[in-house]
Amino acid sequence: STTSSTTTTTSTTTTTLADTSPPSWPSGSVSASNITTSSITLNWSTATDPSGVSYYRYCYEYMYQGSNRENCNTTTSTSRTLTFLYTNTQYTFTIQAMDNEGNLSSNGPSVVASTLAPPDNTAPAWSSSCCLTLDSRNSSSLSWSWSNIIC
């Protein structure tokens, strides 16, 4: 008796196209909050990408002593508190996203915010030429006059 068998091999090839598009911002927004004289907290919406978002790049531009300055850093979160900022200074914050294939977005959200001015802790001072004058008095009241103070 003779037995015969047949084996069939099937091969499937899957081609994956490279991700060449940067992440997108469906609801691209960024907000600044908890603003003090030297810090600002940023919160931004999530970017999306088929290969996934690897990290976010946040940059901030500002003027310092007459020159434009820019600082950039990265994070994997969608929130960052920036500290050691200059007092009473306007900053422009821009967010970008990097996907897992190395594509960096160029259309991320941005916001402008300013750190607060320092409090005025200087007491008013009297000028050397001012004086306080008693104009009149009686048994129930006094009337005074004075020149302006210098603030």
Disulfide bonds with the S-S distance in Angstrom:
Cys59-Cys72 2.10
